[in-house]
Structures are given as structure tokens and as C-alpha cells.
Amino acid sequence: MKTVADLETELDGLSGKRVLVRSDLNVPLEGSRITDDGRVRASVPTLADLRSRGAKVVVTAHLGRPAGRPNPAYSLRPVSTRLGELLGSAVVQASDTVGAGAHEAVEAMADGDVVVLENVRFNTGETSKDAAARGAFADELAVLADAFVSDGFGVVHRKQASVYDIAERLPNAAGGLVLKEVEVLRRLTDNPQRPYAVVLGGSKVSDKLGVIDNLLAKADRLLIGGGMVFTFLAAKGLEVGKSLLEADHLDAVRRYLQQAEAAGVEIVLPTDVVVAPEVSPDAPATVVPAESMPTDQLGLDIGPESSATFAAKLADAHTAFWNGPMGVFEVEQFAVGTSAVARALTRIDGLSVVGGGDSAAAVRQLRFRDDEFGHISTGGGASLEYLEGKRLPGLDVLDG
């Protein structure tokens, strides 16, 4: 993939050029307040780099799922405000994506200015399954720019107009964030430094089957927590009470357990679990052995013994990847296991990667600093698909 520096050489300079940047600014909001600005901060280096080269930077991004029509609740305006604070200069928010407001904002730009187009998913062509509809919308975007930089790694697994089709229409390059994500993910899949430990959590085992399948051949140990662990425990014949259980995946989990044993890959499951009758800050929580879960309770975190075991299994790792919290971390009494895993990752002598999504939100909510980890991914589903060994269309389309 070409870099921004390569693009500058190709175009005989970027000064005065309009560069459309696909960023990932899909942040959580409470009203108009951003509750986690990690993705906004991650977008800044590439935007600042382009500004320093004299480019007119036109940012396109999505927020939420507005179903192809304008919705004020999903406006990028709060993100533009925060982006301006981080860049240290005014950022213009266009009133639409490709209409009169966007054209007016772009035409008024001086070198080094930044304009954020309104939510790209306010337009049905962005996510259309019809290539012609996507292409028509990409044509409208392309009119606003002289070149394209792909810097939203969290969307490169989508064949969407502002990710895929636009790259077919403009000179293009990968931004610094995309290059960094690919570099880190390659280190997780191509000859990782050993021991290599993978921690998987979150609610559904079905979301992680492909990752487990691919990493069983690469990792030395898999540590399983979160809601998905109860399908593993049930596959071993244990009672899981009212806990989340994907019964239709029991056979697949049993196969993975057998494959891991045959390959000498250690799968570490909790030996104790925090249970309660409901998810509530006031619910009476107790710690029980994993093999003795009450039928009328649900598991909401790994227990203290398991937290210590997981930390010990991470202590000697030189490469570690973590995706998915160990419990319902949003509730303080069910956040202990997630905090223990996060703390263990900060102590790793080597590469520690937090796999975006809920894991990234958890470490920030639990007051860990981003720089305590080797890398906090913005990729979410894109990172998981890369680790599954899938091709990512938003990367494949970029010029080499």
C-alpha cells in the first residue's frame, strides 16, 4: 500500500490539493457528549500530517446506523468540535455530505484547512449492495477531491462507497492509522514472538469462532472469559444456570477443545465465577466454583481465583492479543476480571494489543492509559476478520 509520502510524490506535492480522508469517527455519544474519544484521537496524526503538507483535508466518516437518511441524532457535529480541539484549529462541519453545503465548504477551503462532511451514512448509496448505486455515490464524493487517503481501519472490511468504490476513482494511499493497524496485526499472525497468549471474551462465542479457528494454529494459549465462556463450560458438561448460552455452537466448541488438545494449545477456562440473579449494581453477587453454578443465577464475571490465573498465564507472554471483556464491566462489581486482564497486559514484556470495541472502552472506563499498552486497536470487526484470515476489501482496493 502506498503511503501519504508516496501520494505526495505521485501528485507532485499535496499543497493545495483536496484530499478526501476516510476516517473512523464512530464514537459513543450520550446526547451530544462523546463518552470515549479514542477513535477521534487516533485519527489526528494522519490529518495533521496532511495539513503539514499543505493539503486541503476533507474528512468523511459515519456515526451510528441512520438507515440512509439524515438524522440529527447521528450528526458528526460533536465529533467535528472535538476534532478541532485536538488539532488546535477550527474544523468546518459541512451541512451535508455531497450537496450544496459540502461543495460550499470545500470551495472555501484554504491550504491546511479541515472540513468534515456530514455523516456519510445519511446517503443510501454508501452501504448499498448494488455496485452501481455505490458507484454513483462515490462519483459524487470524488468530485470533492483530488486524492483519497484510507485511514478508517474499523471500516476496511466493508465494501462501501467511501471505503472501497472511492479508491477506484482517485489516486489513493493508506493513512498512518491503517498502516499501523496492519503492521500490528501482521505481528500477531506472522511468526509472533512467543509465548503468544490470546484472551477472548465478550458476550457471544459465535462472534469469535473464526478467530479461534485461525489462532488455534498460531497461539500457545487461549484464555476464555466473558459471556462466551458459558458455552465452553456447557460443552464440558457443566451447569451454567441462567448464563448466556449459545447451544447451537456447542458441537463447534467441543471440536475446538479437541483440536487444541491435539495441537498442544492450552485453553484456559475460569475455575470460579461471579454470579448474581440479575445484572444490577445492587444485585447480591457471590463467587462460586465454575462446576457448581446455581441454576437460578447467571455468570457475570470471572472470579478472583480465575483473575489471578489469567494474570499468571499472561505474565510470561511476549505477544498478547485481547478482545472482549471478562464480565459486565459497566457494573463495578462485575468489572474485576476485566481490570485484572488489563493490568496484566500493561506488564507484558513485548507486544500487548487491545482489540478495540468493548475492550478499548473497558480499559478507558477502568482508567488505564492508552500508552500503558502496546497498541489499542480501532478496528473492532475489521481486526477480527483480519485475524480470521479473511481478505479486507478496503485494503485490497488500495494501490500498491
LUMSEKOL-929997 format. One record per residue (C-alpha): residue number from 1; residue in one letter; x, y, z. Coordinates in nm, 2 decimals, decimal comma, padded with zeros to 4 digits. Example, Ala and Ser with C-alpha at 12.3 -4.5 7.8 and 13.67 -1.06 7.14 Angstrom:
2
roza	torpa	xx	yy	zz
1	a	01,23	-00,45	00,78 .
2	s	01,37	-00,11	00,71 .
END
This chain:
400
roza	torpa	xx	yy	zz
1	m	00,00	00,00	00,00 .
2	k	00,12	00,35	-00,08 .
3	t	00,18	00,60	00,20 .
4	v	00,09	00,96	00,22 .
5	a	00,45	01,04	00,13 .
6	d	00,42	00,82	-00,18 .
7	l	00,10	01,00	-00,28 .
8	e	00,27	01,34	-00,24 .
9	t	00,54	01,22	-00,48 .
10	e	00,29	01,09	-00,73 .
11	l	00,09	01,41	-00,74 .
12	d	00,40	01,63	-00,74 .
13	g	00,31	01,77	-00,40 .
14	l	-00,01	01,79	-00,19 .
15	s	-00,01	02,16	-00,13 .
16	g	-00,34	02,30	-00,24 .
17	k	-00,47	01,95	-00,33 .
18	r	-00,81	01,84	-00,19 .
19	v	-00,75	01,51	-00,01 .
20	l	-01,06	01,31	00,09 .
21	v	-00,98	01,11	00,41 .
22	r	-01,20	00,82	00,52 .
23	s	-01,16	00,83	00,90 .
24	d	-01,33	00,62	01,16 .
25	l	-01,51	00,87	01,39 .
26	n	-01,79	00,63	01,50 .
27	v	-01,77	00,73	01,87 .
28	p	-02,02	00,66	02,15 .
29	l	-02,24	00,95	02,24 .
30	e	-02,47	01,04	02,53 .
31	g	-02,68	01,32	02,37 .
32	s	-02,41	01,54	02,21 .
33	r	-02,14	01,43	02,46 .
34	i	-01,87	01,20	02,34 .
35	t	-01,81	00,93	02,61 .
36	d	-01,49	00,78	02,45 .
37	d	-01,29	00,99	02,20 .
38	g	-01,03	00,73	02,13 .
39	r	-01,12	00,70	01,76 .
40	v	-01,11	01,08	01,72 .
41	r	-00,77	01,10	01,88 .
42	a	-00,65	00,81	01,66 .
43	s	-00,75	01,00	01,35 .
44	v	-00,55	01,31	01,43 .
45	p	-00,19	01,21	01,33 .
46	t	-00,28	01,15	00,96 .
47	l	-00,50	01,46	00,94 .
48	a	-00,22	01,67	01,10 .
49	d	00,04	01,51	00,86 .
50	l	-00,17	01,61	00,55 .
51	r	-00,22	01,96	00,69 .
52	s	00,15	02,00	00,73 .
53	r	00,19	01,91	00,36 .
54	g	-00,04	02,19	00,27 .
55	a	-00,34	01,97	00,17 .
56	k	-00,70	02,08	00,20 .
57	v	-00,83	01,80	00,42 .
58	v	-01,19	01,68	00,35 .
59	v	-01,29	01,42	00,61 .
60	t	-01,57	01,17	00,55 .
61	a	-01,69	00,93	00,82 .
62	h	-02,00	00,77	00,96 .
63	l	-02,17	00,77	01,31 .
64	g	-02,41	00,50	01,41 .
65	r	-02,67	00,35	01,18 .
66	p	-02,90	00,62	01,05 .
67	a	-03,05	00,39	00,78 .
68	g	-02,96	00,60	00,48 .
69	r	-03,13	00,93	00,57 .
70	p	-03,04	01,24	00,77 .
71	n	-03,10	01,21	01,14 .
72	p	-02,98	01,49	01,38 .
73	a	-02,91	01,23	01,65 .
74	y	-02,63	01,09	01,43 .
75	s	-02,48	01,42	01,31 .
76	l	-02,10	01,44	01,32 .
77	r	-02,11	01,79	01,46 .
78	p	-02,00	01,69	01,81 .
79	v	-01,71	01,50	01,66 .
80	s	-01,60	01,79	01,45 .
81	t	-01,59	02,01	01,76 .
82	r	-01,37	01,76	01,94 .
83	l	-01,15	01,71	01,63 .
84	g	-01,09	02,09	01,62 .
85	e	-00,99	02,09	01,99 .
86	l	-00,74	01,81	01,92 .
87	l	-00,60	01,97	01,61 .
88	g	-00,58	02,31	01,77 .
89	s	-00,76	02,48	01,49 .
90	a	-01,11	02,54	01,36 .
91	v	-01,28	02,25	01,18 .
92	v	-01,57	02,33	00,95 .
93	q	-01,87	02,10	00,97 .
94	a	-02,05	02,07	00,63 .
95	s	-02,43	02,07	00,64 .
96	d	-02,45	01,77	00,41 .
97	t	-02,23	01,50	00,25 .
98	v	-02,22	01,57	-00,12 .
99	g	-02,48	01,85	-00,16 .
100	a	-02,46	02,23	-00,18 .
101	g	-02,34	02,26	00,18 .
102	a	-02,04	02,02	00,11 .
103	h	-01,95	02,20	-00,21 .
104	e	-01,96	02,54	-00,05 .
105	a	-01,75	02,43	00,25 .
106	v	-01,48	02,27	00,02 .
107	e	-01,47	02,56	-00,22 .
108	a	-01,40	02,80	00,06 .
109	m	-01,10	02,60	00,19 .
110	a	-00,75	02,74	00,22 .
111	d	-00,44	02,52	00,23 .
112	g	-00,43	02,33	00,56 .
113	d	-00,80	02,37	00,64 .
114	v	-01,01	02,08	00,75 .
115	v	-01,37	02,02	00,66 .
116	v	-01,58	01,73	00,79 .
117	l	-01,86	01,62	00,56 .
118	e	-02,18	01,52	00,73 .
119	n	-02,24	01,15	00,82 .
120	v	-02,17	00,95	00,50 .
121	r	-02,44	00,70	00,60 .
122	f	-02,71	00,97	00,56 .
123	n	-02,69	00,86	00,20 .
124	t	-02,83	00,53	00,08 .
125	g	-02,56	00,48	-00,18 .
126	e	-02,29	00,44	00,09 .
127	t	-02,39	00,10	00,21 .
128	s	-02,59	-00,02	-00,09 .
129	k	-02,54	-00,38	-00,20 .
130	d	-02,59	-00,26	-00,56 .
131	a	-02,24	-00,17	-00,70 .
132	a	-02,40	00,08	-00,94 .
133	a	-02,57	00,27	-00,66 .
134	r	-02,25	00,27	-00,45 .
135	g	-02,05	00,38	-00,76 .
136	a	-02,29	00,67	-00,83 .
137	f	-02,25	00,80	-00,47 .
138	a	-01,87	00,75	-00,49 .
139	d	-01,87	00,96	-00,81 .
140	e	-02,03	01,24	-00,61 .
141	l	-01,77	01,22	-00,34 .
142	a	-01,49	01,21	-00,59 .
143	v	-01,59	01,55	-00,73 .
144	l	-01,49	01,70	-00,40 .
145	a	-01,13	01,57	-00,40 .
146	d	-00,81	01,52	-00,60 .
147	a	-00,69	01,22	-00,40 .
148	f	-00,81	00,97	-00,14 .
149	v	-00,65	00,85	00,19 .
150	s	-00,80	00,55	00,37 .
151	d	-00,75	00,59	00,74 .
152	g	-01,05	00,43	00,90 .
153	f	-00,93	00,08	00,97 .
154	g	-01,26	00,00	01,15 .
155	v	-01,44	00,00	00,82 .
156	v	-01,19	-00,16	00,58 .
157	h	-01,38	-00,49	00,60 .
158	r	-01,68	-00,32	00,43 .
159	k	-01,73	-00,28	00,06 .
160	q	-01,89	00,06	00,09 .
161	a	-01,87	00,37	-00,13 .
162	s	-01,65	00,58	00,10 .
163	v	-01,42	00,29	00,17 .
164	y	-01,40	00,08	-00,15 .
165	d	-01,55	00,25	-00,45 .
166	i	-01,39	00,59	-00,39 .
167	a	-01,05	00,43	-00,40 .
168	e	-01,12	00,31	-00,76 .
169	r	-01,18	00,67	-00,87 .
170	l	-00,90	00,87	-00,72 .
171	p	-00,52	00,84	-00,66 .
172	n	-00,51	00,68	-00,32 .
173	a	-00,29	00,58	-00,03 .
174	a	-00,32	00,43	00,32 .
175	g	-00,31	00,66	00,61 .
176	g	-00,08	00,62	00,91 .
177	l	-00,35	00,46	01,13 .
178	v	-00,43	00,19	00,87 .
179	l	-00,06	00,12	00,82 .
180	k	-00,01	00,09	01,19 .
181	e	-00,31	-00,15	01,24 .
182	v	-00,19	-00,37	00,96 .
183	e	00,16	-00,38	01,10 .
184	v	00,04	-00,48	01,44 .
185	l	-00,20	-00,75	01,31 .
186	r	00,08	-00,90	01,10 .
187	r	00,29	-00,93	01,41 .
188	l	00,00	-01,12	01,56 .
189	t	-00,03	-01,36	01,27 .
190	d	00,31	-01,39	01,11 .
191	n	00,57	-01,55	01,33 .
192	p	00,46	-01,39	01,66 .
193	q	00,72	-01,37	01,94 .
194	r	00,64	-01,65	02,19 .
195	p	00,49	-01,73	02,42 .
196	y	00,18	-01,60	02,24 .
197	a	-00,14	-01,56	02,45 .
198	v	-00,48	-01,47	02,32 .
199	v	-00,76	-01,36	02,56 .
200	l	-01,11	-01,37	02,43 .
201	g	-01,43	-01,25	02,60 .
202	g	-01,74	-01,06	02,52 .
203	s	-02,09	-01,20	02,50 .
204	k	-02,11	-01,44	02,21 .
205	v	-01,89	-01,72	02,11 .
206	s	-02,04	-01,71	01,76 .
207	d	-01,86	-01,37	01,71 .
208	k	-01,52	-01,54	01,78 .
209	l	-01,55	-01,88	01,61 .
210	g	-01,34	-01,77	01,31 .
211	v	-01,07	-01,61	01,53 .
212	i	-01,05	-01,92	01,74 .
213	d	-01,03	-02,14	01,43 .
214	n	-00,74	-01,94	01,28 .
215	l	-00,55	-01,87	01,60 .
216	l	-00,55	-02,23	01,73 .
217	a	-00,27	-02,29	01,48 .
218	k	-00,08	-01,98	01,59 .
219	a	-00,12	-01,92	01,96 .
220	d	00,03	-02,10	02,26 .
221	r	-00,27	-02,05	02,49 .
222	l	-00,62	-01,92	02,47 .
223	l	-00,78	-01,76	02,78 .
224	i	-01,16	-01,76	02,76 .
225	g	-01,39	-01,54	02,97 .
226	g	-01,69	-01,32	02,93 .
227	g	-02,04	-01,44	02,83 .
228	m	-01,89	-01,67	02,57 .
229	v	-01,72	-01,88	02,83 .
230	f	-02,05	-02,04	02,93 .
231	t	-02,08	-02,22	02,60 .
232	f	-01,74	-02,36	02,67 .
233	l	-01,83	-02,47	03,02 .
234	a	-02,16	-02,62	02,89 .
235	a	-01,96	-02,81	02,62 .
236	k	-01,76	-02,97	02,90 .
237	g	-02,09	-03,08	03,06 .
238	l	-02,11	-02,82	03,34 .
239	e	-02,43	-02,64	03,46 .
240	v	-02,43	-02,27	03,36 .
241	g	-02,76	-02,17	03,52 .
242	k	-02,93	-01,86	03,35 .
243	s	-02,60	-01,75	03,19 .
244	l	-02,57	-01,67	02,82 .
245	l	-02,55	-01,99	02,63 .
246	e	-02,54	-02,05	02,25 .
247	a	-02,65	-02,41	02,24 .
248	d	-02,63	-02,43	01,86 .
249	h	-02,25	-02,38	01,89 .
250	l	-02,18	-02,65	02,15 .
251	d	-02,05	-02,90	01,89 .
252	a	-01,82	-02,64	01,74 .
253	v	-01,67	-02,56	02,08 .
254	r	-01,62	-02,93	02,16 .
255	r	-01,43	-02,96	01,83 .
256	y	-01,21	-02,67	01,92 .
257	l	-01,13	-02,81	02,26 .
258	q	-01,03	-03,14	02,09 .
259	q	-00,82	-02,96	01,83 .
260	a	-00,65	-02,76	02,09 .
261	e	-00,56	-03,06	02,30 .
262	a	-00,43	-03,24	01,99 .
263	a	-00,22	-02,94	01,89 .
264	g	-00,08	-02,88	02,23 .
265	v	-00,25	-02,54	02,26 .
266	e	-00,36	-02,46	02,62 .
267	i	-00,72	-02,34	02,66 .
268	v	-00,77	-02,17	03,00 .
269	l	-01,12	-02,15	03,13 .
270	p	-01,23	-01,99	03,46 .
271	t	-01,23	-02,21	03,77 .
272	d	-01,46	-01,97	03,96 .
273	v	-01,74	-01,73	03,85 .
274	v	-01,91	-01,43	03,99 .
275	v	-02,29	-01,50	03,98 .
276	a	-02,60	-01,29	04,06 .
277	p	-02,97	-01,32	04,00 .
278	e	-02,96	-01,02	03,76 .
279	v	-02,74	-00,76	03,61 .
280	s	-02,77	-00,47	03,86 .
281	p	-02,53	-00,27	04,07 .
282	d	-02,74	-00,37	04,37 .
283	a	-02,77	-00,74	04,29 .
284	p	-02,63	-00,98	04,56 .
285	a	-02,32	-01,12	04,39 .
286	t	-02,14	-01,43	04,51 .
287	v	-01,84	-01,63	04,39 .
288	v	-01,89	-02,00	04,31 .
289	p	-01,68	-02,27	04,16 .
290	a	-01,73	-02,30	03,79 .
291	e	-01,85	-02,66	03,83 .
292	s	-02,11	-02,55	04,09 .
293	m	-02,31	-02,27	03,93 .
294	p	-02,66	-02,24	04,07 .
295	t	-02,94	-02,30	03,82 .
296	d	-03,12	-01,97	03,92 .
297	q	-02,82	-01,74	03,88 .
298	l	-02,62	-01,60	03,58 .
299	g	-02,25	-01,56	03,55 .
300	l	-02,14	-01,20	03,52 .
301	d	-01,76	-01,21	03,57 .
302	i	-01,47	-01,45	03,61 .
303	g	-01,39	-01,50	03,98 .
304	p	-01,09	-01,39	04,18 .
305	e	-00,91	-01,72	04,15 .
306	s	-00,95	-01,71	03,77 .
307	s	-00,84	-01,35	03,76 .
308	a	-00,52	-01,44	03,93 .
309	t	-00,48	-01,75	03,70 .
310	f	-00,54	-01,54	03,38 .
311	a	-00,28	-01,28	03,50 .
312	a	-00,03	-01,56	03,57 .
313	k	-00,09	-01,71	03,22 .
314	l	-00,01	-01,36	03,07 .
315	a	00,29	-01,29	03,28 .
316	d	00,55	-01,46	03,06 .
317	a	00,39	-01,38	02,72 .
318	h	00,59	-01,18	02,47 .
319	t	00,29	-01,14	02,24 .
320	a	-00,07	-01,09	02,37 .
321	f	-00,40	-01,01	02,20 .
322	w	-00,71	-00,93	02,39 .
323	n	-01,06	-00,89	02,25 .
324	g	-01,37	-00,89	02,47 .
325	p	-01,43	-00,81	02,84 .
326	m	-01,43	-01,08	03,11 .
327	g	-01,76	-00,97	03,25 .
328	v	-02,02	-00,69	03,26 .
329	f	-01,75	-00,43	03,32 .
330	e	-02,00	-00,14	03,30 .
331	v	-02,12	-00,25	03,65 .
332	e	-01,84	-00,20	03,91 .
333	q	-01,89	-00,53	04,10 .
334	f	-01,86	-00,73	03,77 .
335	a	-01,55	-00,54	03,63 .
336	v	-01,28	-00,71	03,85 .
337	g	-01,19	-00,98	03,59 .
338	t	-01,16	-00,73	03,31 .
339	s	-00,95	-00,50	03,52 .
340	a	-00,72	-00,79	03,61 .
341	v	-00,66	-00,88	03,25 .
342	a	-00,60	-00,52	03,15 .
343	r	-00,35	-00,48	03,43 .
344	a	-00,17	-00,80	03,33 .
345	l	-00,14	-00,67	02,97 .
346	t	00,03	-00,35	03,09 .
347	r	00,31	-00,55	03,24 .
348	i	00,39	-00,76	02,94 .
349	d	00,75	-00,75	02,81 .
350	g	00,66	-00,75	02,44 .
351	l	00,36	-00,66	02,23 .
352	s	00,03	-00,62	02,40 .
353	v	-00,27	-00,55	02,18 .
354	v	-00,62	-00,44	02,30 .
355	g	-00,86	-00,54	02,02 .
356	g	-01,08	-00,24	02,00 .
357	g	-01,46	-00,22	02,06 .
358	d	-01,57	-00,31	02,41 .
359	s	-01,22	-00,39	02,52 .
360	a	-01,09	-00,04	02,44 .
361	a	-01,39	00,11	02,61 .
362	a	-01,33	-00,10	02,92 .
363	v	-00,97	00,00	02,96 .
364	r	-01,06	00,36	02,94 .
365	q	-01,35	00,33	03,17 .
366	l	-01,13	00,15	03,42 .
367	r	-00,88	00,44	03,40 .
368	f	-00,59	00,27	03,23 .
369	r	-00,39	00,50	02,99 .
370	d	-00,37	00,41	02,62 .
371	d	00,01	00,43	02,64 .
372	e	00,02	00,15	02,90 .
373	f	-00,05	-00,09	02,62 .
374	g	00,15	-00,17	02,31 .
375	h	-00,15	-00,09	02,08 .
376	i	-00,52	-00,02	02,13 .
377	s	-00,69	-00,11	01,80 .
378	t	-00,96	00,09	01,64 .
379	g	-01,05	-00,20	01,42 .
380	g	-01,32	-00,39	01,60 .
381	g	-01,48	-00,63	01,35 .
382	a	-01,21	-00,55	01,09 .
383	s	-00,94	-00,66	01,32 .
384	l	-01,12	-00,99	01,40 .
385	e	-01,18	-01,06	01,03 .
386	y	-00,81	-01,00	00,96 .
387	l	-00,72	-01,24	01,24 .
388	e	-00,96	-01,49	01,09 .
389	g	-00,75	-01,48	00,77 .
390	k	-01,02	-01,30	00,56 .
391	r	-00,95	-01,06	00,28 .
392	l	-01,05	-00,70	00,36 .
393	p	-01,18	-00,52	00,05 .
394	g	-01,09	-00,17	00,18 .
395	l	-00,73	-00,28	00,19 .
396	d	-00,73	-00,49	-00,13 .
397	v	-00,86	-00,19	-00,34 .
398	l	-00,57	00,04	-00,24 .
399	d	-00,29	00,09	-00,48 .
400	g	00,03	-00,10	-00,41 .
END
